[in-house]
Amino acid sequence: MRYIRSVSATPDDWSTRHSVLTMARRAAVLVNALTPDAPDPGVVAEVLRAYGEDGPLGLTPRDVGLMCVAAGRLREVFAAEDTDAAAGALNRLLRAHTGRLRLTSHGGGAPWHPHLDRDDDAPWDEWFLASSCMALTVLLWDRQRPPGAVCVSSACRDVFIALGSGPERRYCSRRCATRERVAAHRARATGGPAQPR
């Protein structure tokens, strides 16, 4: 299995920081960061900065709460069992929660690029949901497979972007895959049920 780490780009490498794949990975990392009961706005801001946002972000607890709702909606795409279900989930989100496709340069501060949020000053939750839908839609279109999945480890429910031409990826990380293999090995050795640690 191949596990892809996040892209680290130089600050002036705009195309790498804003590629479809990078934006899809950002969606997965944000969905995971926004899953806990009370996500920390500082942690969410760190993720946004790691994926190219700069300047003062001004994330409030209310912004993060609304982003949690968006993350819950996006989780349905990652949890889809097949391509048709993922496409259906994306179509519902695109229909209900995005604006028209438009190009923006943010007033000349960035290269021209597409957006699906309603305007450049859209609230964080709208931007997160719209940009994530766009990236996941393009990945599904390009690969004709669900763009991601939910880790099957019983100790983890993180989402991840599934890539590669090899066998279907089932775990979000090597750590989860190893933990499950070790638990299964111990269970076979002792004759008991697998208990990941």
Secondary structure as UniProt FT lines:
FT   TURN            11..12
FT   HELIX           14..17
FT   HELIX           20..33
FT   HELIX           41..50
FT   TURN            51..52
FT   HELIX           61..79
FT   HELIX           83..97
FT   STRAND          102..104
FT   TURN            106..109
FT   STRAND          113..115
FT   TURN            120..121
FT   HELIX           124..143
FT   STRAND          148..150
FT   TURN            154..155
FT   STRAND          159..161
FT   HELIX           174..190
//
